[in-house]
């Protein structure tokens, strides 16, 4: 080779080398097919949603639009709030709108929660202590949003497709707008995270022309609607026989604002974009590499790293946590069964969910249970018989439901002073042993409810009178005490008449304002609270009705029984406090005042009448004023003044 051609050859060689692995990867042949590894994830991306802040509101409203594929699904819903420094968390109204039946497992520790939902579609797996109300039917999302807006400021709303679990955080989002307007493809950020029911689609393939058993796991996180720094936690669980770090490589590709926190149970080669750190050393960030953002480009990276198998390749929306579990490591590709299963395997009867459907309704001394046949069929259960403890009391088989009912005096009912108990026996085609569930009703006729107003925190003597601007102490009691009965003060209000707004004191077991304080129960368990009545009102009320709603729930029953108790109060102004202490109220005081005025006026008139008719006759002539006469006539003139006789002298003198 002569000297002229040598530089050209070197330049050509450098050009070929500069193509690099990425360029070669564009032509990598790899037929991606569904494989066995399982990938689950948690994300804050929703198909439609909004987040707002309402720092001054006493009630915050959250809405979840839930879309499910199956006729019956199980949903775990958790509500969290950060600890406040000595202040009670705000009252929360959570609205659930779902298109299918769900069994709900709800957790909301320490949160004054009120839940609005359709009881025909939402069934609680476990007894819950939150307040519930029936959601009215709405034809559109807009109608529901308008209804929710009348209850309070909407803090968040989200539409979720086929969720398995939801975490809703109630802390205020500082950068959020003041109103909530639904946006498509919304990132809910810290406010809401959820995981879908279905696992992510995982594919894999063999890389042609590469020897060995090294496998690659490729995770590609797609960009979200909002670009702000975030960390994706990647949990990897591999079942590798050896501890060889070259047995596997983890390739993580995402938007430039994403960093990675890796939690793996096996040593492996790491190849990521952005920065990454390990869970055992989270403060040590390692700079990653520039990786292609195409499927073929990432497959080429795996080949360049000497991987012979792509054990998993998955593309996900922007997630906060991704979990990868591979049942084998280094043994080659583990394909899914052929053909690929697109429907879940047929499962047996879900007996736990079936028993949660058994909820008694109690009224008019009759216990009734209704089981919908469609729900039973969806749970893949076949009921052969449904009875009370007395097997002669069998359920009626109607067109679309089973109905089991009995009076309190038959079918093996156990009647105590306050509770009626029985057991429901369910025989299933798929089980040789019957299923049993204890059911109970509360005998409301045996319970006594009292509400008393007191003017001191010692609760010594009840009063029916309160002064404007005065603090009142209220005690609500239910007797007799029943160990298996949970009693809660659901709501209280003061109605001051048609011309005044109703004063809400307690809502959803929480104080409605700073003027209301929930107090510790009495030694006997009576519920107590205090409130401060406003000192100035126009018009000034004279009477009011204080009413409280008590929620009762048995330990074996997830439904509340509510009873309202009320008392009538007299309201006096601050100036009449002394009269109030003596039992006089404003109408009586006004009546006495008017009566005293009327008596005084009549007495004055009578005295004046007596005065006019009992004077001395000599003093009944009117006094006549005349001009002064001459001095010679003064004596005769003086004599004529006041005289009852008309004399000429007096006449001439007067003339």
PALO-206435 format. One record per residue (C-alpha): residue number from 0; x, y, z. Coordinates in steps of 0.1 Angstrom, whole numbers, plus 2048, in hexadecimal, padded with zeros to 3 digits. Last residue first. Layout:
# residues N
{site NUM,{X,Y,Z}}
...
//
This chain:
# residues 655
{site 654,{367,BC4,B3A}}
{site 653,{375,BAE,B53}}
{site 652,{36F,BC8,B6E}}
{site 651,{34C,BCC,B61}}
{site 650,{347,BA7,B63}}
{site 649,{359,BA2,B83}}
{site 648,{346,BBC,B90}}
{site 647,{327,BB0,B7F}}
{site 646,{32B,B90,B90}}
{site 645,{331,B6E,B81}}
{site 644,{336,B56,B9D}}
{site 643,{350,B3B,B9E}}
{site 642,{36C,B53,BA7}}
{site 641,{38F,B4A,B9B}}
{site 640,{398,B6D,B93}}
{site 639,{37C,B85,B9F}}
{site 638,{38C,B8E,BBF}}
{site 637,{3AC,B98,BAE}}
{site 636,{399,BAF,B97}}
{site 635,{387,BBF,BB4}}
{site 634,{3A8,BC6,BC6}}
{site 633,{3BA,BD2,BA7}}
{site 632,{3A1,BEB,B9D}}
{site 631,{3B1,C0A,BAA}}
{site 630,{3D3,BFE,B9E}}
{site 629,{3C8,BFD,B7A}}
{site 628,{3C1,BDB,B6C}}
{site 627,{3DC,BC0,B60}}
{site 626,{3D0,BAE,B41}}
{site 625,{3BF,B8D,B47}}
{site 624,{3CA,B68,B48}}
{site 623,{3AF,B4F,B4F}}
{site 622,{3B5,B30,B64}}
{site 621,{39D,B15,B5D}}
{site 620,{385,B0C,B77}}
{site 619,{38A,AE9,B86}}
{site 618,{39D,AF5,BA5}}
{site 617,{37F,AFF,BB9}}
{site 616,{36F,ADD,BB2}}
{site 615,{38C,ACA,BC3}}
{site 614,{39D,AB0,BAB}}
{site 613,{390,A8B,BAA}}
{site 612,{387,A88,B85}}
{site 611,{3A7,A94,B74}}
{site 610,{3BE,A82,B8C}}
{site 609,{3AB,A62,B8A}}
{site 608,{3AE,A63,B64}}
{site 607,{3D3,A6B,B67}}
{site 606,{3D8,A4E,B7F}}
{site 605,{3C6,A36,B67}}
{site 604,{3DA,A41,B49}}
{site 603,{3FB,A3C,B5C}}
{site 602,{3F0,A1A,B67}}
{site 601,{3E6,A10,B44}}
{site 600,{408,A1B,B36}}
{site 599,{41B,A09,B52}}
{site 598,{407,9E9,B4C}}
{site 597,{40F,9EB,B27}}
{site 596,{434,9F1,B2D}}
{site 595,{436,9D5,B46}}
{site 594,{425,9BD,B2E}}
{site 593,{43C,9C7,B12}}
{site 592,{45A,9C0,B28}}
{site 591,{44C,99F,B34}}
{site 590,{445,994,B11}}
{site 589,{468,99E,B05}}
{site 588,{478,98A,B21}}
{site 587,{462,96C,B1A}}
{site 586,{46B,96D,AF5}}
{site 585,{490,970,AFE}}
{site 584,{493,953,B16}}
{site 583,{48F,952,B3B}}
{site 582,{49D,934,B4E}}
{site 581,{4AF,946,B69}}
{site 580,{4D1,943,B58}}
{site 579,{4C1,950,B38}}
{site 578,{4B5,96E,B4A}}
{site 577,{4D8,976,B55}}
{site 576,{4E6,970,B32}}
{site 575,{4CE,989,B23}}
{site 574,{4E7,9A1,B16}}
{site 573,{4FA,985,B04}}
{site 572,{4DC,97E,AED}}
{site 571,{4C8,95F,AF3}}
{site 570,{4C4,93E,AE0}}
{site 569,{4AC,923,AEB}}
{site 568,{4B6,900,AE0}}
{site 567,{4A2,8E2,AD2}}
{site 566,{4B2,8C0,AD3}}
{site 565,{4BB,8A6,AB8}}
{site 564,{4C4,882,AB2}}
{site 563,{4CB,873,A90}}
{site 562,{4D1,84D,A8B}}
{site 561,{4E8,83D,A72}}
{site 560,{4EE,818,A6B}}
{site 559,{50F,814,A59}}
{site 558,{519,7F8,A42}}
{site 557,{538,7E2,A45}}
{site 556,{52A,7C9,A5D}}
{site 555,{53B,7B0,A73}}
{site 554,{548,7C9,A8C}}
{site 553,{526,7DA,A8E}}
{site 552,{522,7FE,A83}}
{site 551,{510,81B,A91}}
{site 550,{511,83E,A83}}
{site 549,{503,85A,A98}}
{site 548,{4F4,879,A88}}
{site 547,{4F2,899,A9D}}
{site 546,{4D7,8B4,AA0}}
{site 545,{4D6,8D6,AB1}}
{site 544,{4B6,8E8,AAA}}
{site 543,{4B5,90D,AAF}}
{site 542,{4A1,929,AC0}}
{site 541,{4A3,94E,AC3}}
{site 540,{4B8,957,AA5}}
{site 539,{4C4,97B,AA1}}
{site 538,{4BE,987,A7D}}
{site 537,{4DA,98F,A79}}
{site 536,{4F3,97C,A8E}}
{site 535,{50E,986,AA7}}
{site 534,{51F,970,AC1}}
{site 533,{525,951,AAC}}
{site 532,{520,932,AC0}}
{site 531,{540,921,ACB}}
{site 530,{540,8FB,AC8}}
{site 529,{549,8DE,ADE}}
{site 528,{54B,8B8,AD9}}
{site 527,{543,898,AEB}}
{site 526,{53B,874,AE3}}
{site 525,{530,85E,B01}}
{site 524,{549,841,B08}}
{site 523,{540,83D,B2D}}
{site 522,{55F,84F,B39}}
{site 521,{554,86C,B22}}
{site 520,{563,86E,AFF}}
{site 519,{580,886,AF8}}
{site 518,{575,8A6,AE8}}
{site 517,{570,8B0,AC3}}
{site 516,{574,8D5,AC0}}
{site 515,{55E,8ED,AAC}}
{site 514,{566,912,AA6}}
{site 513,{583,909,A90}}
{site 512,{56B,8FB,A76}}
{site 511,{559,8DC,A6A}}
{site 510,{567,8C5,A85}}
{site 509,{56B,8A2,A77}}
{site 508,{555,882,A79}}
{site 507,{54A,886,A55}}
{site 506,{53C,8A9,A5C}}
{site 505,{53A,8BA,A7E}}
{site 504,{52D,8DD,A87}}
{site 503,{51B,8E8,A68}}
{site 502,{507,907,A71}}
{site 501,{4E7,907,A5B}}
{site 500,{4E3,929,A4B}}
{site 499,{4C9,941,A5A}}
{site 498,{4A7,94C,A4E}}
{site 497,{497,92A,A50}}
{site 496,{4A1,924,A74}}
{site 495,{4C1,921,A89}}
{site 494,{4C9,8FD,A7F}}
{site 493,{4E8,8F1,A92}}
{site 492,{4FB,8D4,A82}}
{site 491,{50C,8B3,A8C}}
{site 490,{51C,897,A78}}
{site 489,{529,873,A7A}}
{site 488,{52E,86F,A9F}}
{site 487,{53A,84B,AA1}}
{site 486,{52E,82C,AB2}}
{site 485,{53E,809,AAD}}
{site 484,{529,7ED,AB9}}
{site 483,{537,7CB,AC4}}
{site 482,{53A,7D7,AE9}}
{site 481,{517,7E5,AEB}}
{site 480,{511,801,B04}}
{site 479,{4ED,807,B0D}}
{site 478,{4E9,823,B05}}
{site 477,{4F5,83B,AEB}}
{site 476,{502,85D,AF6}}
{site 475,{508,87F,AE5}}
{site 474,{518,89A,AFA}}
{site 473,{51A,8BE,AEF}}
{site 472,{52D,8DB,AFF}}
{site 471,{523,8FF,AF6}}
{site 470,{539,91D,AF5}}
{site 469,{527,93F,AF7}}
{site 468,{527,95A,ADD}}
{site 467,{501,95B,ADA}}
{site 466,{4F4,94C,AFA}}
{site 465,{4E8,928,AFE}}
{site 464,{4C9,919,B0D}}
{site 463,{4BD,8F5,B0F}}
{site 462,{4D5,8EC,B2B}}
{site 461,{4E4,8CC,B38}}
{site 460,{4F5,8CB,B5A}}
{site 459,{516,8BC,B62}}
{site 458,{529,8BA,B41}}
{site 457,{54A,8C6,B51}}
{site 456,{553,8D9,B32}}
{site 455,{539,8F4,B3A}}
{site 454,{519,900,B29}}
{site 453,{50A,8DE,B22}}
{site 452,{4F5,8D2,B05}}
{site 451,{4E8,8AF,B05}}
{site 450,{4E0,895,AEA}}
{site 449,{4D2,873,AF3}}
{site 448,{4CD,853,ADF}}
{site 447,{4BD,833,AEE}}
{site 446,{4C2,811,ADE}}
{site 445,{4AA,7F4,AE2}}
{site 444,{495,7FE,AC3}}
{site 443,{4B5,7FE,AAE}}
{site 442,{4BA,7D9,AB0}}
{site 441,{4DA,7D7,A9C}}
{site 440,{4DD,7BC,A83}}
{site 439,{4F8,7A1,A7F}}
{site 438,{507,789,A66}}
{site 437,{521,76E,A6C}}
{site 436,{52F,75E,A4C}}
{site 435,{533,739,A44}}
{site 434,{540,727,A25}}
{site 433,{536,703,A20}}
{site 432,{550,6E7,A1B}}
{site 431,{551,6D3,9FB}}
{site 430,{55A,6F1,9E6}}
{site 429,{556,6F8,9C1}}
{site 428,{530,6F4,9C0}}
{site 427,{52D,70D,9DD}}
{site 426,{518,70A,9FD}}
{site 425,{513,72B,A0F}}
{site 424,{508,72B,A34}}
{site 423,{4FE,74D,A42}}
{site 422,{501,750,A68}}
{site 421,{4EA,763,A80}}
{site 420,{4EB,780,A98}}
{site 419,{4D2,799,AA6}}
{site 418,{4E1,7B4,ABB}}
{site 417,{4D4,7CB,AD7}}
{site 416,{4C4,7B6,AF3}}
{site 415,{4CF,795,AE3}}
{site 414,{4BE,782,AC8}}
{site 413,{4CF,764,AB8}}
{site 412,{4BD,75D,A97}}
{site 411,{4BA,738,A8F}}
{site 410,{4A2,73C,A72}}
{site 409,{487,74E,A87}}
{site 408,{480,76A,A9F}}
{site 407,{493,786,A8E}}
{site 406,{480,782,A6E}}
{site 405,{491,771,A51}}
{site 404,{49F,779,A2F}}
{site 403,{4B5,769,A14}}
{site 402,{4B1,777,9F1}}
{site 401,{4C6,768,9D4}}
{site 400,{4C7,77E,9B5}}
{site 399,{4C0,782,990}}
{site 398,{4A1,76E,98A}}
{site 397,{499,764,9AD}}
{site 396,{4A6,747,9C1}}
{site 395,{498,74C,9E4}}
{site 394,{4B1,745,9FF}}
{site 393,{4AC,728,A17}}
{site 392,{4A0,728,A3B}}
{site 391,{49E,703,A42}}
{site 390,{4C4,703,A46}}
{site 389,{4C0,715,A68}}
{site 388,{4E2,726,A68}}
{site 387,{4D5,73B,A4C}}
{site 386,{4D5,72E,A29}}
{site 385,{4E4,731,A06}}
{site 384,{4E6,711,9F0}}
{site 383,{4F7,705,9D1}}
{site 382,{50A,725,9CA}}
{site 381,{520,725,9AC}}
{site 380,{53E,73D,9AD}}
{site 379,{553,74B,991}}
{site 378,{555,76D,9A2}}
{site 377,{544,77B,983}}
{site 376,{528,761,988}}
{site 375,{522,76D,9AC}}
{site 374,{522,791,9A0}}
{site 373,{508,789,985}}
{site 372,{4F3,775,99E}}
{site 371,{4EF,793,9B6}}
{site 370,{4ED,788,9DA}}
{site 369,{4D3,797,9F1}}
{site 368,{4D2,793,A17}}
{site 367,{4B4,79D,A2D}}
{site 366,{4B0,79F,A53}}
{site 365,{48D,7A8,A5E}}
{site 364,{482,7BA,A7E}}
{site 363,{474,7D7,A6A}}
{site 362,{496,7DE,A5A}}
{site 361,{4B8,7CE,A57}}
{site 360,{4CD,7CA,A38}}
{site 359,{4E7,7AF,A3A}}
{site 358,{508,7B0,A26}}
{site 357,{514,790,A14}}
{site 356,{528,79D,9F8}}
{site 355,{548,79A,A0D}}
{site 354,{542,774,A0D}}
{site 353,{545,773,9E7}}
{site 352,{565,787,9E8}}
{site 351,{575,76E,A00}}
{site 350,{567,750,9EC}}
{site 349,{577,759,9CB}}
{site 348,{56A,73C,9B8}}
{site 347,{585,72B,9A3}}
{site 346,{59A,73C,989}}
{site 345,{59B,739,963}}
{site 344,{5BB,746,956}}
{site 343,{5BD,76B,94C}}
{site 342,{5B6,772,927}}
{site 341,{5D1,77A,90D}}
{site 340,{5E5,75A,911}}
{site 339,{601,759,8F8}}
{site 338,{5FE,739,8E3}}
{site 337,{617,72D,8EE}}
{site 336,{622,730,912}}
{site 335,{638,74E,918}}
{site 334,{65C,74C,90D}}
{site 333,{679,747,925}}
{site 332,{699,751,911}}
{site 331,{6B9,743,91D}}
{site 330,{6C4,733,93D}}
{site 329,{6D8,751,94A}}
{site 328,{6BE,75C,963}}
{site 327,{69D,74C,96C}}
{site 326,{67B,757,97B}}
{site 325,{680,77C,970}}
{site 324,{66F,796,986}}
{site 323,{670,7BB,97B}}
{site 322,{660,7D6,991}}
{site 321,{65D,7FA,985}}
{site 320,{656,817,99D}}
{site 319,{650,83C,995}}
{site 318,{644,836,972}}
{site 317,{644,849,951}}
{site 316,{631,833,93A}}
{site 315,{640,811,933}}
{site 314,{653,7FF,918}}
{site 313,{65F,7DC,91F}}
{site 312,{67B,7C5,912}}
{site 311,{683,7A6,926}}
{site 310,{69B,789,922}}
{site 309,{6AD,799,905}}
{site 308,{6C5,77C,8FE}}
{site 307,{6E9,77A,8F1}}
{site 306,{6F5,799,905}}
{site 305,{717,7A3,8FA}}
{site 304,{714,7C8,905}}
{site 303,{713,7D2,8E0}}
{site 302,{6F5,7BA,8DC}}
{site 301,{6E2,7CB,8F8}}
{site 300,{6EA,7ED,8E9}}
{site 299,{6DD,7E1,8C8}}
{site 298,{6BC,7D7,8D8}}
{site 297,{6BA,7FA,8E6}}
{site 296,{6BF,809,8C3}}
{site 295,{6A5,7F1,8B4}}
{site 294,{68B,7FC,8CD}}
{site 293,{692,821,8CA}}
{site 292,{69E,83B,8E3}}
{site 291,{6C3,836,8DE}}
{site 290,{6D9,838,8FC}}
{site 289,{6EF,854,909}}
{site 288,{701,847,928}}
{site 287,{6FD,848,94E}}
{site 286,{70D,85D,969}}
{site 285,{70F,84C,98A}}
{site 284,{6FE,85B,9A9}}
{site 283,{709,852,9CC}}
{site 282,{6EF,85D,9E5}}
{site 281,{6DA,83E,9E0}}
{site 280,{6F5,826,9EB}}
{site 279,{6E3,806,9F4}}
{site 278,{6C7,80F,9DD}}
{site 277,{6DE,813,9C0}}
{site 276,{6E3,833,9AC}}
{site 275,{6DC,83E,988}}
{site 274,{6E1,85D,972}}
{site 273,{6D3,865,950}}
{site 272,{6D1,847,938}}
{site 271,{6D9,825,944}}
{site 270,{6F0,806,940}}
{site 269,{6F5,7F2,95F}}
{site 268,{708,7D0,960}}
{site 267,{6FA,7B8,979}}
{site 266,{6FE,7AD,99D}}
{site 265,{6DE,79D,9AA}}
{site 264,{6C2,7A7,9C2}}
{site 263,{6BD,7C8,9B1}}
{site 262,{6B1,7EA,9BE}}
{site 261,{6BA,805,9A5}}
{site 260,{6B1,829,9A9}}
{site 259,{6B0,83A,987}}
{site 258,{6B0,85E,97A}}
{site 257,{697,86D,962}}
{site 256,{69A,890,953}}
{site 255,{6AB,884,934}}
{site 254,{68D,86E,92A}}
{site 253,{691,848,92E}}
{site 252,{6A7,82A,927}}
{site 251,{6B1,80F,940}}
{site 250,{6C7,7F2,935}}
{site 249,{6CD,7D7,94F}}
{site 248,{6E8,7BE,946}}
{site 247,{6E9,79A,951}}
{site 246,{702,77D,956}}
{site 245,{720,795,957}}
{site 244,{71B,79B,97C}}
{site 243,{722,776,983}}
{site 242,{710,76D,9A3}}
{site 241,{705,74B,996}}
{site 240,{6E3,739,997}}
{site 239,{6D0,758,98D}}
{site 238,{6AC,75D,997}}
{site 237,{6A9,782,98F}}
{site 236,{695,79D,9A3}}
{site 235,{699,7C0,996}}
{site 234,{689,7DE,9A6}}
{site 233,{68C,7FF,992}}
{site 232,{684,81F,9A4}}
{site 231,{67E,83B,98C}}
{site 230,{68A,85D,998}}
{site 229,{67C,87E,98C}}
{site 228,{686,89F,97D}}
{site 227,{66B,8B2,96A}}
{site 226,{65E,8AE,947}}
{site 225,{638,8AD,946}}
{site 224,{624,897,92E}}
{site 223,{639,879,935}}
{site 222,{656,86A,921}}
{site 221,{657,844,91C}}
{site 220,{66A,82E,933}}
{site 219,{67E,813,921}}
{site 218,{688,7F5,935}}
{site 217,{6A0,7DB,926}}
{site 216,{6AB,7BC,938}}
{site 215,{6C9,7AC,926}}
{site 214,{6D5,788,929}}
{site 213,{6F8,779,928}}
{site 212,{6F7,755,91F}}
{site 211,{713,752,905}}
{site 210,{715,758,8DF}}
{site 209,{709,776,8CB}}
{site 208,{701,772,8A6}}
{site 207,{6DC,776,8A9}}
{site 206,{6CD,787,8C7}}
{site 205,{6B3,771,8D6}}
{site 204,{691,781,8DF}}
{site 203,{67C,790,8FB}}
{site 202,{65A,7A1,901}}
{site 201,{649,7AE,921}}
{site 200,{626,7BE,91F}}
{site 199,{620,7CF,941}}
{site 198,{60B,7BD,95A}}
{site 197,{5E5,7C3,95C}}
{site 196,{5D4,7D2,97A}}
{site 195,{5E5,7F4,976}}
{site 194,{5FA,804,992}}
{site 193,{5F2,826,9A1}}
{site 192,{601,846,9AD}}
{site 191,{5EF,866,9B6}}
{site 190,{5F8,888,9C5}}
{site 189,{61E,886,9C1}}
{site 188,{61C,88C,99C}}
{site 187,{5FA,88A,98C}}
{site 186,{609,889,969}}
{site 185,{5EC,88F,951}}
{site 184,{5E6,87F,930}}
{site 183,{5C7,894,928}}
{site 182,{5BF,8B2,93F}}
{site 181,{5A2,8B5,957}}
{site 180,{59D,8D7,967}}
{site 179,{5A4,8DB,98C}}
{site 178,{5A5,8FE,99A}}
{site 177,{5C0,911,9AE}}
{site 176,{5DD,906,998}}
{site 175,{5F7,8EE,9A5}}
{site 174,{61B,8F7,9AE}}
{site 173,{615,8F1,9D4}}
{site 172,{605,8CF,9D1}}
{site 171,{5F2,8CC,9F2}}
{site 170,{5F5,8AB,A05}}
{site 169,{5D8,893,A01}}
{site 168,{5EC,876,9F2}}
{site 167,{5D8,85C,9DE}}
{site 166,{5E8,83A,9D9}}
{site 165,{5D5,824,9C1}}
{site 164,{5D7,7FE,9BC}}
{site 163,{5CB,7E7,9A0}}
{site 162,{5C0,801,987}}
{site 161,{5AE,7F8,966}}
{site 160,{5B0,81A,955}}
{site 159,{5B2,837,96D}}
{site 158,{5A1,859,969}}
{site 157,{5AC,874,981}}
{site 156,{59F,891,995}}
{site 155,{5B0,8A5,9B0}}
{site 154,{5AA,8C2,9C8}}
{site 153,{586,8C9,9BE}}
{site 152,{57A,8E6,9D4}}
{site 151,{55B,8DD,9E9}}
{site 150,{53A,8CC,9E7}}
{site 149,{52B,8E0,9CB}}
{site 148,{54A,8D8,9B6}}
{site 147,{542,8B3,9B9}}
{site 146,{521,8B8,9A7}}
{site 145,{531,8CB,98B}}
{site 144,{54C,8B1,988}}
{site 143,{532,895,987}}
{site 142,{51E,8A7,96B}}
{site 141,{53E,8AD,957}}
{site 140,{548,888,95A}}
{site 139,{528,87F,948}}
{site 138,{507,86E,94D}}
{site 137,{507,871,973}}
{site 136,{4F5,85B,98C}}
{site 135,{4F6,868,9B0}}
{site 134,{512,85A,9C6}}
{site 133,{505,84A,9E6}}
{site 132,{515,856,A06}}
{site 131,{530,847,A1C}}
{site 130,{541,850,A3D}}
{site 129,{561,83D,A43}}
{site 128,{563,821,A5D}}
{site 127,{569,804,A45}}
{site 126,{55F,7E0,A48}}
{site 125,{575,7CB,A30}}
{site 124,{571,7C2,A0B}}
{site 123,{55C,7E1,A05}}
{site 122,{545,7DE,9E7}}
{site 121,{543,7F9,9CD}}
{site 120,{52B,7F4,9AF}}
{site 119,{508,7F3,9BE}}
{site 118,{514,80A,9DA}}
{site 117,{51B,826,9C1}}
{site 116,{535,83D,9D1}}
{site 115,{53A,85B,9E7}}
{site 114,{554,856,A03}}
{site 113,{558,86E,A20}}
{site 112,{57A,86C,A30}}
{site 111,{587,87C,A50}}
{site 110,{5AA,86E,A4C}}
{site 109,{5BC,85C,A69}}
{site 108,{5C3,83D,A55}}
{site 107,{5B4,83C,A32}}
{site 106,{5B6,818,A25}}
{site 105,{59B,80A,A0E}}
{site 104,{59A,7E7,9FF}}
{site 103,{57E,7EA,9E5}}
{site 102,{56E,7CE,9D3}}
{site 101,{565,7DD,9B1}}
{site 100,{547,7DA,99A}}
{site 99,{54B,7EB,979}}
{site 98,{548,80F,96A}}
{site 97,{556,820,989}}
{site 96,{552,843,997}}
{site 95,{561,847,9B9}}
{site 94,{55E,869,9CB}}
{site 93,{575,870,9E8}}
{site 92,{56A,88D,A00}}
{site 91,{586,896,A18}}
{site 90,{585,8A9,A38}}
{site 89,{5A6,8BA,A40}}
{site 88,{5BF,8AA,A56}}
{site 87,{5BF,8B5,A7B}}
{site 86,{5D9,8CD,A86}}
{site 85,{5F5,8C6,AA0}}
{site 84,{611,8C9,A86}}
{site 83,{601,8B7,A69}}
{site 82,{60D,894,A60}}
{site 81,{60D,88E,A3A}}
{site 80,{5EE,880,A2B}}
{site 79,{5E8,85E,A1B}}
{site 78,{5CA,84D,A0B}}
{site 77,{5CD,829,9FF}}
{site 76,{5B6,817,9E6}}
{site 75,{5BB,7F2,9DE}}
{site 74,{5A3,7E8,9C2}}
{site 73,{596,7C5,9BA}}
{site 72,{583,7C0,999}}
{site 71,{561,7B3,98E}}
{site 70,{553,7B7,96A}}
{site 69,{576,7B8,95C}}
{site 68,{583,7D5,947}}
{site 67,{582,7F0,961}}
{site 66,{580,816,95D}}
{site 65,{582,82A,97E}}
{site 64,{57B,850,97F}}
{site 63,{58A,85B,9A1}}
{site 62,{580,87D,9B0}}
{site 61,{58F,88F,9CD}}
{site 60,{57E,8AB,9E0}}
{site 59,{58E,8C0,9FC}}
{site 58,{57B,8CD,A19}}
{site 57,{586,8E9,A31}}
{site 56,{593,8FD,A14}}
{site 55,{5AE,917,A19}}
{site 54,{5CB,905,A08}}
{site 53,{5B7,8FB,9E9}}
{site 52,{5D1,8ED,9D1}}
{site 51,{5C9,8DD,9AF}}
{site 50,{5D1,8BD,99D}}
{site 49,{5C2,8B1,97D}}
{site 48,{5BB,891,96A}}
{site 47,{5B7,87D,949}}
{site 46,{5C9,85E,93C}}
{site 45,{5DD,85C,95C}}
{site 44,{603,85C,962}}
{site 43,{60D,859,986}}
{site 42,{61D,837,982}}
{site 41,{624,817,994}}
{site 40,{632,7F9,981}}
{site 39,{630,7D4,97C}}
{site 38,{647,7BE,966}}
{site 37,{646,798,965}}
{site 36,{65F,784,952}}
{site 35,{650,768,93C}}
{site 34,{654,773,918}}
{site 33,{63E,783,8FC}}
{site 32,{651,784,8DB}}
{site 31,{66B,79C,8CD}}
{site 30,{67B,790,8AD}}
{site 29,{69E,79D,8AE}}
{site 28,{6B2,7A7,88F}}
{site 27,{6CA,7C3,896}}
{site 26,{6CB,7DC,879}}
{site 25,{6C8,7FB,88F}}
{site 24,{6E0,7EC,8A7}}
{site 23,{6FD,7F1,88F}}
{site 22,{6F8,817,891}}
{site 21,{6F8,815,8B7}}
{site 20,{716,7FE,8B8}}
{site 19,{72D,818,8A9}}
{site 18,{72C,827,886}}
{site 17,{74D,838,88F}}
{site 16,{75F,817,88A}}
{site 15,{757,818,865}}
{site 14,{761,83C,862}}
{site 13,{782,835,874}}
{site 12,{78A,818,85C}}
{site 11,{782,82F,83E}}
{site 10,{799,84A,84C}}
{site 9,{7B5,830,851}}
{site 8,{7B1,823,82D}}
{site 7,{7B3,847,81F}}
{site 6,{7D2,84E,834}}
{site 5,{7E3,82F,825}}
{site 4,{7DA,835,800}}
{site 3,{7F3,851,7FA}}
{site 2,{810,83F,80D}}
{site 1,{80F,821,7F6}}
{site 0,{800,800,800}}
//
